[in-house]
Amino acid sequence: MAVLVMTGTNSAAPIRVLIVDDHPIVREGIAALIERQADMVTVGEASSGEEAIACYAAFLPDVTLMDVQMPGTGGIAAVEAIRSGSADAAILMLTTYPGDAQAVRAIQAGAAGYLLKNSIRKELLDAIRSVHAGRRAVSPDIAHALAVHALDERLSEREVAILRLIADGHANKQIAWRLGVSTDTIKANLKQLFAKLGVDDRTHAVTVAVRRGFIDR
């Protein structure tokens, strides 16, 4: 577990930030940004969801910066675990992909914000201050994706499972066997799935599903 403890020197209590990301360079970059702010201080770092849960309990930060995709316990599962014990935890998600479906899951889990990593230098500091003040913070690209797909029909658990199996290279007969249904049922599910995603074939379905965050690749 990587932990960095610091103390603020300004008279007003600084915003205490926990940084969670499985890439050390990302953590170092964020810590360097925070270090230059008079109203913020890094209290800890973690490289996984499991470490994030433990560090949150140890340091009780004001704001937690949480990577979405990490080996083992992912960011969204870590948010759920932290929020189950601390309903007022302010957690800001960081992601590489502007997928609306993944953003919805994060917000439903209790995240207060959702930022793209490529906009960290422009948006992160204001976002930290916003979620600390009880407001939400969402990158414009993600907000746009959420607005565009707000009225779309949601995918069912079976449809998401089918997408994962397609992405792993399984044919309809194999998917049917794995899900315990008939091949005709899978064909009907695919027809409905393609309509929801606005695609015409399996390859395009996987591409759109990954981009929007329904499945990880």
FENNORCOR-V155118 format. One record per helix or strand. SS is the DSSP state (H for helix, E for strand). FROM is the first residue (numbers start at 1). TO is the last residue. Records with the same first field share a line. If there is no record, write none. Layout:
BEGIN
SS = FROM-TO  FROM-TO
END
This chain:
BEGIN
E = 15-20  40-46  63-67  90-95  113-116  137-138
H = 24-35  49-59  75-85  100-109  117-132  140-148  157-167  172-179  183-197  202-212
END
